[in-house]
């Protein structure tokens, strides 16, 4: 069990608490993917996890917080996989290709997570009724891609272009690649990612 304190002076969660939260998040992903956002009640998620609804309420303030944690958990796993694949690569061209291919590589084994994310992105709202997720929450993604572009421009691998425009374009292409794959389950995701990586490389090449 952890004894360290979290930032802000709050005591860190124990190993058992973290394991329980992970179990709930995993069940939430399965229920959302199967039933859709509207039908994914805390009661149904609890039943899937084999726990009481009160256990979920102990760990999460409500459905909205649980949905946000599903997104955080999923994106965290993607980032960990992508960064591991990028480790040691110094070429901007290879970093660009690896980014596109590694995201697809990870999600290829996590179709349920992709479907759940789509449901959350399309339905979760803030208190004032605005979408919780969307282009306004992509800033960190855009900035990460821009770092690759700027490296390529410094090394001469890439031509000069507006890195924000290209980052928005690349992220939109990745998002739609997954949306198409979910809509058409027989679609070859790996081949799609390869074509997209080729396209982005040609678009950036000096």
C-alpha angles and dihedrals in degrees: 000000000000121000097179118114122239120235109287094039097280117140115254121248119261122246089255092052092049091049091051092049090050090051091052093047091050091051091047090055092051095047095045092048092049103038104021130243098288094052095043097098123173088247092057092045090050091050090051090051092046093239137107123269087242091065089059090048089052092057101033131037091225146310094301093056091046090052090050090051090051088057093045092048094048096046091045091056091048092050092049091052094045094047091049090053091047094050112121096009113127102173114095090212092056092044090053093050093043092052093055096040096043094052090052091043091056097044092047087076094041107055091144090059092050091052092048092050090052090054093048095046091050097046115023112102135186122240090271092053099256122131111274092213133034141096090326090065096046097082095109091050092050093049092050092053091045090059089061092049093049091050090053092049091051093050094044094244092114132047121238113276141139102283094201093055091049093046092052089048094049095047092047090051091051092048092050091045089062093042090054091047092053092048092046107036093185092058114120102242095183092052090047091052091049091053091047092050090050091049094050092046092053091046092054101037117118 
